[in-house]
Amino acid sequence: MTDFQQLTLWLNFCFFKGMKEPSKFSFFKPHILIPFLAIVSIWLIYAFEIYFDTSFNHFGIYPRKFIGLRGLLTAPFIHGDAMHVFNNAVPLFVLLSCLVYFYKDVYKSVLVYGGLLSGFLTWLFAREAYHIGASGIVYLLFSFVFFSGLIKKQYQLVAVSLVVIFLYGSMVWYVLPIEDGISWEGHLSGFLSGLLFAFYFREKGIIQKRVEFQETEFDLLFDEDGNFNPPNNSNDELETD
């Protein structure tokens, strides 16, 4: 079975088979529209660069330079080559779909503020170079989806977390400087931002319900030891003349 077939089966289970609470896991169109627009945007910008033989790399995050802060908004849409776009596009689509679908109450905050925090951390301590690409957002989403599922202890979200770690577990190694030319600082910033937001929103969205038992009239038919002992409501006193 190919990776694509495995991915299809897992997503089919998580999005449809495992839905026990339709009021919370209802069909939410943005979980397809938003990832689709994100992928189209980064491909269109890269195609524009190729067609007009130009480069937007200078719009990336340049650490500790004031002008480099503009990269907080622009860097995720800029990529060095087609392979760079493709490597980010696939996990971005999957993880962004999971975020919008399962966390529709908080996905905007995670995506916007998490993306800004990730970019700012990169600007704060990364090497002096232009840092471009959506990989920081990918690591943000990866970390948030994985840790949020574990923290909430909600079985459907835990299933999503297991899917994420199964498909993209090797991504963890790239938060370390193990390969030249890769912004490991951006990866680490996104990973830490996702972890922080997972804890921050631990009480938001879908959480595991606590099971509470309520005493019913049937329970009153038994004593403290579990013996059947219904209360005697009959009138035992007889009136005599």
C-alpha positions as CSV (number, residue, x, y, z in Angstrom):
1,M,0.0,0.0,0.0
2,T,1.4,3.4,-1.0
3,D,1.8,6.4,1.3
4,F,-1.0,8.1,-0.6
5,Q,-3.4,5.2,-0.1
6,Q,-2.5,5.0,3.6
7,L,-3.1,8.8,4.0
8,T,-6.5,8.4,2.2
9,L,-7.6,5.6,4.6
10,W,-6.5,7.5,7.7
11,L,-8.1,10.7,6.7
12,N,-11.3,8.8,5.8
13,F,-11.4,7.3,9.2
14,C,-10.7,10.5,11.1
15,F,-13.0,12.7,9.0
16,F,-16.0,10.3,8.6
17,K,-15.8,7.0,10.3
18,G,-14.9,8.3,13.8
19,M,-17.4,11.1,14.0
20,K,-19.6,10.4,17.0
21,E,-20.6,14.0,17.7
22,P,-21.9,15.5,14.5
23,S,-22.8,18.8,16.2
24,K,-19.1,19.4,16.9
25,F,-17.5,17.6,13.9
26,S,-19.9,18.9,11.4
27,F,-18.9,19.3,7.7
28,F,-17.0,22.6,7.6
29,K,-16.3,23.8,4.0
30,P,-13.3,26.0,5.0
31,H,-11.4,22.8,5.9
32,I,-11.0,22.2,2.1
33,L,-11.2,25.8,0.8
34,I,-8.5,27.3,3.1
35,P,-5.8,24.7,2.5
36,F,-6.6,24.8,-1.3
37,L,-6.2,28.6,-1.4
38,A,-2.9,28.3,0.6
39,I,-1.4,25.8,-1.8
40,V,-2.6,27.7,-4.9
41,S,-1.1,30.9,-3.5
42,I,2.4,29.5,-3.0
43,W,2.4,27.9,-6.4
44,L,1.1,31.0,-8.2
45,I,3.8,33.2,-6.5
46,Y,6.5,30.7,-7.5
47,A,5.2,30.5,-11.1
48,F,5.2,34.3,-11.2
49,E,8.9,34.3,-10.2
50,I,9.7,31.8,-12.9
51,Y,7.7,33.4,-15.7
52,F,9.1,36.9,-15.0
53,D,12.6,35.6,-14.1
54,T,12.6,37.4,-10.8
55,S,13.1,36.5,-7.1
56,F,11.2,37.5,-4.0
57,N,13.7,36.0,-1.6
58,H,14.5,39.5,-0.3
59,F,10.9,39.5,1.2
60,G,11.9,36.6,3.5
61,I,12.7,37.0,7.2
62,Y,16.0,38.6,7.8
63,P,16.9,38.3,11.5
64,R,17.4,41.3,13.6
65,K,16.9,43.8,10.8
66,F,13.9,46.0,11.0
67,I,13.0,45.6,7.3
68,G,13.3,41.8,7.9
69,L,10.2,41.9,9.9
70,R,8.1,42.1,6.8
71,G,9.0,38.5,6.2
72,L,6.6,37.6,9.0
73,L,3.8,38.1,6.5
74,T,5.5,37.3,3.2
75,A,8.1,34.6,3.9
76,P,5.6,31.6,4.0
77,F,4.6,32.3,0.4
78,I,8.1,32.4,-1.0
79,H,10.1,29.3,-2.0
80,G,13.5,28.7,-3.5
81,D,12.6,26.1,-6.2
82,A,9.8,23.7,-7.3
83,M,11.0,20.9,-4.9
84,H,10.9,23.4,-2.0
85,V,7.3,24.2,-2.9
86,F,6.2,20.6,-3.3
87,N,7.9,19.4,-0.1
88,N,5.9,22.1,1.8
89,A,2.7,21.9,-0.1
90,V,1.7,18.3,0.7
91,P,2.1,18.4,4.5
92,L,0.7,22.0,4.5
93,F,-2.5,20.8,2.9
94,V,-2.9,17.8,5.2
95,L,-2.1,19.6,8.4
96,L,-4.0,22.8,7.6
97,S,-7.1,20.6,6.7
98,C,-6.8,18.9,10.1
99,L,-6.4,22.2,11.9
100,V,-9.4,23.9,10.2
101,Y,-11.6,20.8,10.5
102,F,-11.0,19.6,14.0
103,Y,-10.2,23.0,15.6
104,K,-12.6,25.3,13.8
105,D,-13.1,27.4,16.9
106,V,-9.5,28.4,17.3
107,Y,-7.8,27.7,13.9
108,K,-7.7,31.4,13.0
109,S,-5.8,32.3,16.2
110,V,-3.4,29.4,15.8
111,L,-2.7,30.2,12.2
112,V,-2.4,34.0,12.5
113,Y,-0.9,34.5,15.9
114,G,1.1,31.2,15.8
115,G,2.5,32.1,12.4
116,L,3.5,35.6,13.6
117,L,5.1,34.2,16.7
118,S,7.0,31.6,14.7
119,G,8.3,34.2,12.4
120,F,9.2,36.6,15.2
121,L,11.2,33.8,16.9
122,T,13.0,33.1,13.7
123,W,13.8,36.8,13.3
124,L,15.0,36.9,16.9
125,F,17.6,34.2,17.0
126,A,18.2,32.8,13.5
127,R,21.3,33.1,11.4
128,E,21.7,36.3,9.3
129,A,20.2,35.1,6.0
130,Y,16.9,35.3,4.2
131,H,14.6,32.7,5.7
132,I,11.8,31.7,3.3
133,G,9.2,29.0,2.8
134,A,6.0,27.7,4.5
135,S,8.0,25.1,6.6
136,G,7.7,27.2,9.7
137,I,3.9,27.1,9.4
138,V,4.1,23.4,8.6
139,Y,6.0,22.8,11.9
140,L,3.6,25.0,13.7
141,L,0.6,22.9,12.5
142,F,2.4,19.6,13.1
143,S,3.3,20.5,16.7
144,F,-0.2,22.0,17.5
145,V,-2.2,19.1,16.1
146,F,0.0,16.5,17.7
147,F,0.3,17.9,21.2
148,S,-3.3,19.3,21.3
149,G,-4.6,15.8,20.6
150,L,-2.6,14.3,23.4
151,I,-3.3,17.1,25.9
152,K,-7.1,17.0,25.3
153,K,-7.2,13.2,25.6
154,Q,-10.0,13.2,23.1
155,Y,-9.8,9.9,21.2
156,Q,-10.6,11.4,17.8
157,L,-7.9,14.0,18.2
158,V,-5.5,11.5,19.5
159,A,-6.1,9.5,16.3
160,V,-5.3,12.6,14.3
161,S,-2.1,13.0,16.3
162,L,-1.1,9.4,15.6
163,V,-1.7,10.0,11.9
164,V,0.4,13.1,12.0
165,I,3.4,11.5,13.8
166,F,3.1,8.4,11.5
167,L,3.2,10.5,8.3
168,Y,5.5,13.3,9.4
169,G,7.4,12.0,12.4
170,S,10.7,12.4,10.7
171,M,10.1,16.1,10.6
172,V,11.2,16.3,14.2
173,W,14.8,15.9,13.3
174,Y,14.8,19.0,11.1
175,V,14.4,21.3,14.1
176,L,18.2,20.5,14.5
177,P,21.0,21.8,12.3
178,I,21.5,18.5,10.5
179,E,21.5,19.8,6.9
180,D,23.0,22.8,5.3
181,G,20.7,25.3,3.5
182,I,17.7,24.5,5.6
183,S,16.3,27.0,8.1
184,W,16.2,24.7,11.1
185,E,15.6,27.9,13.2
186,G,12.3,28.4,11.4
187,H,11.4,24.8,12.0
188,L,12.2,25.0,15.7
189,S,10.3,28.3,16.0
190,G,7.2,26.8,14.4
191,F,7.5,23.7,16.6
192,L,7.8,25.6,19.8
193,S,4.9,28.0,18.8
194,G,2.6,25.0,18.1
195,L,3.4,23.4,21.5
196,L,2.7,26.7,23.2
197,F,-0.6,27.2,21.5
198,A,-1.6,23.6,22.2
199,F,-1.3,24.3,25.9
200,Y,-2.9,27.7,25.6
201,F,-6.0,26.3,23.9
202,R,-6.2,23.1,25.9
203,E,-9.6,24.2,27.3
204,K,-10.9,25.4,23.9
205,G,-12.6,23.5,21.2
206,I,-13.3,19.8,21.5
207,I,-12.4,18.3,24.9
208,Q,-12.9,15.0,26.5
209,K,-16.2,15.0,28.4
210,R,-16.2,13.9,32.0
211,V,-18.6,11.1,32.7
212,E,-20.9,12.0,35.6
213,F,-23.4,9.5,37.1
214,Q,-26.7,10.7,38.4
215,E,-28.8,8.8,40.9
216,T,-32.1,7.6,39.5
217,E,-35.2,6.1,41.1
218,F,-34.0,2.6,40.2
219,D,-30.8,3.2,42.2
220,L,-33.0,3.8,45.3
221,L,-34.2,0.2,45.2
222,F,-30.8,-1.0,46.4
223,D,-29.0,-0.4,49.7
224,E,-25.4,0.7,50.2
225,D,-24.2,-2.9,49.9
226,G,-25.9,-3.4,46.5
227,N,-28.7,-5.6,47.9
228,F,-32.2,-5.2,46.5
229,N,-34.1,-3.4,49.3
230,P,-37.0,-1.3,47.9
231,P,-38.5,1.2,50.4
232,N,-41.7,0.2,52.1
233,N,-44.3,2.8,51.3
234,S,-47.4,0.8,52.4
235,N,-49.4,1.8,55.4
236,D,-48.7,-0.9,58.0
237,E,-50.9,0.7,60.7
238,L,-54.5,-0.6,60.8
239,E,-57.3,1.3,62.4
240,T,-59.7,-0.6,64.6
241,D,-63.0,0.2,66.2
